[in-house]
Amino acid sequence: MSRPRVTSRDKSGFDAEEGWRRRLSLVISVALFAISAAGAIACVAICLLSSVPVPPVPVVIWASLFVGVFPLTLVPVLLHRNGVSQWSENRWLWPAFALAVICFLSGFVQLAHGQPEIIHGAYYEDNHGTLTRVSHETYLWAARAAARMFSGGACLFYVFDAGKYANRWLDD
């Protein structure tokens, strides 16, 4: 015969172990929200910066932001938690979501002739293996469009993750 588990309950009716778990879950949710929001802000900054005629953001920077999305999106899957966001509760996310979609689509449309490439010092647009030689200005324009498209795509995931973690944070 097993003995009943003895717990100490606080005034709210939760035992001490459950309260500790809820606080830890809250801290994790707030931290993951902050990381997601920072990623979204960085992506929006790249989207805006790539919309003006300045040198394009290096590929390493926006590619690392895109790679950073995967751990944030996979955490709920690995913890077997529901990852569905309640967007109606987070109306403040809609403007960021709209900006991410605009950045992604504007970059996508502007890259209709291909991705920018440098081959032996010459500038090209690579459209599924078909290379078209272009000027330096056209190359920079396409490089900015690529940065805008990929950072806009990453921003979509960061905004989704921020909404998801904000809901967990607000629910706890």
N, C-alpha and C positions, 0 to 999 in steps of 0.2 A: 504494500500500500504506500503510495507516494504522499508526501506531505504537501499541503497547499503552499504555494509561493507567497511569501510575505512581502508586501510592498508598502512603501510609505507614500501616502497620497497627500497632495497639497490641497489648498483650498479650492482649486479649480476641478478637483476630482481626478487629475492625472497622477499616475505614479511617477516616481523620480526618474526611472529609466526612460519612460516615454517622454517626459519633459526634456530630458537631455537629448534624445533623438530628434525631437521637434526643433530644438534650438540649433542643433548641428545642421539639420536640413535647411533651416532658415538662413544660416550663415553661408552654406554652400549655394543656395539659390541666389542670395544677394551677390556673392562673388561672381557666379556665372553670369548673372544679369549685367554686372559691371563690365566684365570682359566682353560680353556680346555687344553692349552699347559702345564700348571703346572701339571694337572692330568695325561697327557700323559707322561711327564718326570718322574713323580713318578712311573707310571706303568712300564715304560722301566727300571727304576732303580731296581724295584722288579724283573722283568724278568731276568735282568743280574745277580742280586745278587742270585737268585734261581738257577742259572746255575753253581755255584761254590759250593764246599762242605763246607758250613758254616751252622749254625743252620737256619732252615726255618723261613721266615718272619711270625710273628703271624697272624692268620686268621683275627683278628679284623682289622688289618691295610689294608690288601688287600681287605677285604670285604667292608670296608668303602669307599675305592676308587671305587669299583664297584657300590655301592649305589649312590655315587656322580655323576655318569653319568646321571641318570634319570632327575634331574632338568635341566641340560644343554641341553639335547636332547628334552625335552618337552617345553622349552621356546618358540621356533618358532611355535609350535603347538598351544599353549595357546594364542599367539599373532596373530594367523591366518596368519603367514608369510610363504613364501616358504622356505622349509628347504633343498632344493636340492643344493648340492655343485658342483662347477665347478672345478673338480679335475685337468683338464688340465692347469688351471691357477696357481695351487699351486703345482708345481713339487717338492718342498721341502718336501711335506707331504708323498711322495711315500716311501722313506726309512723308516720312522717311521711306516707307514702302513705295509710294508714288515716285519719289525722286530716284530710287533704285531702279524701278522699272524704266523710267525715262532714260537714265544713264545707260542701262543695258541695251535698250532698243535703239537708242541713237548711235551707240557704238557699233551695234550689229548691222544696222542699215548702212553706215558709213564704210563698213568693211566688205561691202558687196563685191569689190574687185579683188579682194584677197588680203591676207595677213602681210604686214610689212616685214621685209627680210633685207639683210645686207649680205651680199655674196661677193667676195673678193673686192671689197670697197665700193661696189656699185649698189644702188638702191632698187629693190624690186618689190612687187606685190605678188604673193604666191597664192593663186587661186586653184586649189586642188592639184598642184603640180604644174600648172601653167604659170610661168614667170613672165611678168610684164615689167620692163624697166621704167622707173619713174624718177622724177626730180627729188632733190633733197627735201624740198618743202612738202611735196606730196608724201614722202616717206614719214616725215615728222607728223603730219596731219593724221596719217594712218596709225602711227605708233600711239598718238594720243587717243585715237578712237578705240584701239585695242585695250589700252589701260582703262578707258571709261567703260567699255563693255564688260571686261572681266571684273573690275572692282564693283560695277553695278550688280553683276551676278552674285558676287560674294556678299554684297550689302543685303541682297534679298534674304540670304540665309541668316546673316547676323541679326537682321530686324526680326525675322521669324523666331530665332532663338531668344532674343531679348524679350519678346512678347511671351514666350513660353516660360522663361524663368521669372518674369515679372508676375505672371499668374501664380506660379508656385510660391513666390515671395509673399504676394498679397493673400493667398489662401492660408498660409501658416500663421 
